[in-house]
Amino acid sequence: MSQLRERVEDLEDLRDLLAAENAAQGRPGIVWEQAKKQLDLD
């Protein structure tokens, strides 16, 4: 049963990713270095 739950969660993550990509379509992205800085990952 946990394999099914993991698969469902993976599909939900993919759905969310695709929705975010569609929402951002046409807008410029940011470079990884800038994202790391904004997230304080340096």
NUMI-604067 format. One line per field, with one value per atom (N, C-alpha, C, O): atom name; z, y, x; residue in one letter; residue number from 1. Coordinates in Angstrom, 3 decimals. Each point is the difference from the previous one (the first is absolute). Layout:
<panus>
atom <- c(CA; ...)
zz <- c(Z; ...)
yy <- c(Y; ...)
xx <- c(X; ...)
type <- c(a; ...)
seq <- c(NUM; ...)
</panus>
This chain:
<panus>
atom <- c(N; CA; C; O; N; CA; C; O; N; CA; C; O; N; CA; C; O; N; CA; C; O; N; CA; C; O; N; CA; C; O; N; CA; C; O; N; CA; C; O; N; CA; C; O; N; CA; C; O; N; CA; C; O; N; CA; C; O; N; CA; C; O; N; CA; C; O; N; CA; C; O; N; CA; C; O; N; CA; C; O; N; CA; C; O; N; CA; C; O; N; CA; C; O; N; CA; C; O; N; CA; C; O; N; CA; C; O; N; CA; C; O; N; CA; C; O; N; CA; C; O; N; CA; C; O; N; CA; C; O; N; CA; C; O; N; CA; C; O; N; CA; C; O; N; CA; C; O; N; CA; C; O; N; CA; C; O; N; CA; C; O; N; CA; C; O; N; CA; C; O; N; CA; C; O; N; CA; C; O; N; CA; C; O; N; CA; C; O)
zz <- c(0.000; 0.000; 0.000; -0.585; 1.225; 0.042; -1.384; -0.294; -0.567; -1.363; -0.767; -0.773; 0.979; -0.657; 0.501; -0.788; 2.087; 0.583; -0.555; -0.341; 0.246; -0.550; -1.451; -0.417; -0.345; -1.409; -0.138; -0.847; 1.684; -0.020; 0.365; -0.633; 1.644; 0.389; -1.121; -0.243; -0.442; -1.139; -1.107; -0.595; 0.326; -1.031; 0.408; -0.841; 2.126; 0.477; -0.139; -0.387; 0.706; -0.166; -1.459; -0.302; -0.597; -1.424; -0.461; -0.777; 1.248; -0.341; 0.467; -0.734; 1.954; 0.525; -0.810; -0.266; -0.125; -0.810; -1.349; -0.442; -0.204; -1.298; 0.108; -0.885; 1.957; 0.207; 0.199; -0.522; 1.272; 0.221; -1.291; -0.273; -0.525; -1.285; -0.913; -0.676; 0.647; -0.828; 0.489; -0.814; 2.114; 0.559; -0.298; -0.156; 0.075; -0.217; -1.471; -0.339; -0.517; -1.418; -0.518; 0.223; -0.918; -0.573; 0.921; -0.443; 1.720; 0.925; 0.094; -0.023; 0.128; 0.111; 1.337; 1.024; -1.047; 1.227; 0.646; -0.452; 1.512; 0.627; -0.030; -0.048; 0.077; -0.030; 1.375; 1.016; -1.000; 1.227; 1.074; 1.173; -1.552; 0.986; 0.699; 1.208; -1.951; 0.583; 0.924; 1.076; -1.493; 0.828; 1.319; 1.062; -1.134; 1.222; 0.953; 1.211; -1.770; 0.825; 0.679; 1.192; -1.961; 0.554; 1.064; 0.944; -1.078; 0.976; 1.104; 0.862; -0.906; 0.995; 0.059; 1.078; -2.271; -0.086; -0.279; -0.178; 0.140; -0.260; 1.163; -0.042)
yy <- c(-1.196; 1.196; 1.262; 1.007; -1.034; 1.193; 0.346; 1.169; -2.191; 0.284; 0.781; 0.900; -1.233; 0.714; 1.441; 0.930; -0.753; 1.339; 0.835; 1.167; -1.748; 0.714; 0.385; 1.099; -1.981; 0.282; 1.143; 0.878; -0.896; 1.068; 1.332; 1.020; -1.028; 1.221; 0.501; 1.205; -2.116; 0.392; 0.641; 0.999; -1.574; 0.551; 1.373; 0.888; -0.714; 1.299; 1.039; 1.140; -1.533; 0.905; 0.393; 1.165; -2.114; 0.279; 0.945; 0.922; -1.148; 0.883; 1.428; 0.956; -0.815; 1.328; 0.659; 1.201; -1.979; 0.530; 0.491; 1.091; -1.890; 0.396; 1.246; 0.856; -0.754; 1.182; 1.239; 1.069; -1.209; 1.133; 0.400; 1.189; -2.169; 0.308; 0.731; 0.955; -1.380; 0.662; 1.423; 0.910; -0.709; 1.322; 0.954; 1.201; -1.725; 0.835; 0.160; 0.699; -1.327; 0.018; 1.430; 0.816; -0.534; 1.315; 0.970; 1.053; -1.396; 0.870; -0.483; -1.205; 2.121; -0.422; -0.679; 0.369; -1.344; -0.663; 0.735; 1.072; -1.660; 0.576; -1.039; -1.203; 1.675; -0.915; -0.646; 0.559; -1.734; -0.779; 0.782; -0.057; 0.779; 0.762; 1.038; 0.203; 0.452; 0.989; -0.681; 0.516; -1.662; -0.734; -0.432; 0.124; -0.631; -0.421; 1.182; -0.135; 1.283; 1.181; 0.408; 0.306; -0.303; 0.375; -0.981; 0.391; -1.651; -1.015; -0.190; -0.866; 1.700; -0.046; -1.388; -0.557; 0.005; -1.316; 0.069; -1.032; 2.226; 0.144; -0.488; 0.045)
xx <- c(0.820; -0.820; 0.864; -0.398; 1.570; 0.841; 0.540; 0.248; -0.064; 0.461; -1.061; 0.329; -1.573; -1.091; -0.061; -0.171; 0.310; -0.021; 1.150; -0.195; 1.389; 1.155; -0.232; 0.364; -0.956; -0.275; -1.002; 0.161; -1.193; -1.000; 0.658; -0.272; 1.131; 0.696; 0.896; 0.074; 0.607; 0.840; -0.840; 0.405; -1.563; -0.882; -0.536; -0.138; -0.164; -0.451; 1.110; -0.259; 1.498; 1.138; 0.170; 0.258; -0.397; 0.118; -1.108; 0.250; -1.454; -1.121; 0.283; -0.248; 0.768; 0.322; 1.113; -0.053; 1.055; 1.097; -0.507; 0.357; -1.182; -0.535; -0.879; 0.024; -0.790; -0.838; 0.867; -0.315; 1.404; 0.901; 0.690; 0.163; 0.245; 0.631; -0.976; 0.385; -1.621; -1.009; -0.258; -0.153; 0.105; -0.250; 1.150; -0.216; 1.436; 1.184; 0.349; 0.955; -1.706; 0.330; 0.082; -0.895; 1.990; 0.200; 0.715; 0.459; -0.357; 0.719; 1.437; 0.253; 0.677; 1.400; 0.272; -0.574; 1.438; 0.403; 1.165; 0.404; 0.126; 1.185; 1.107; -0.259; 1.477; 1.138; 0.172; -0.411; 1.020; 0.146; 0.751; -0.370; 1.410; 0.766; -0.869; 0.127; -1.002; -0.895; -1.015; -0.305; -0.210; -0.967; 0.643; -0.610; 1.840; 0.693; 0.172; -0.174; 0.516; 0.192; -1.310; -0.020; -1.071; -1.310; -0.456; -0.686; 1.051; -0.395; 1.022; -0.145; 1.194; 1.077; 0.640; 0.211; 0.095; 0.613; 1.501; 0.648; -0.103; 1.442; 0.811; 1.229)
type <- c(m; m; m; m; s; s; s; s; q; q; q; q; l; l; l; l; r; r; r; r; e; e; e; e; r; r; r; r; v; v; v; v; e; e; e; e; d; d; d; d; l; l; l; l; e; e; e; e; d; d; d; d; l; l; l; l; r; r; r; r; d; d; d; d; l; l; l; l; l; l; l; l; a; a; a; a; a; a; a; a; e; e; e; e; n; n; n; n; a; a; a; a; a; a; a; a; q; q; q; q; g; g; g; g; r; r; r; r; p; p; p; p; g; g; g; g; i; i; i; i; v; v; v; v; w; w; w; w; e; e; e; e; q; q; q; q; a; a; a; a; k; k; k; k; k; k; k; k; q; q; q; q; l; l; l; l; d; d; d; d; l; l; l; l; d; d; d; d)
seq <- c(1; 1; 1; 1; 2; 2; 2; 2; 3; 3; 3; 3; 4; 4; 4; 4; 5; 5; 5; 5; 6; 6; 6; 6; 7; 7; 7; 7; 8; 8; 8; 8; 9; 9; 9; 9; 10; 10; 10; 10; 11; 11; 11; 11; 12; 12; 12; 12; 13; 13; 13; 13; 14; 14; 14; 14; 15; 15; 15; 15; 16; 16; 16; 16; 17; 17; 17; 17; 18; 18; 18; 18; 19; 19; 19; 19; 20; 20; 20; 20; 21; 21; 21; 21; 22; 22; 22; 22; 23; 23; 23; 23; 24; 24; 24; 24; 25; 25; 25; 25; 26; 26; 26; 26; 27; 27; 27; 27; 28; 28; 28; 28; 29; 29; 29; 29; 30; 30; 30; 30; 31; 31; 31; 31; 32; 32; 32; 32; 33; 33; 33; 33; 34; 34; 34; 34; 35; 35; 35; 35; 36; 36; 36; 36; 37; 37; 37; 37; 38; 38; 38; 38; 39; 39; 39; 39; 40; 40; 40; 40; 41; 41; 41; 41; 42; 42; 42; 42)
</panus>
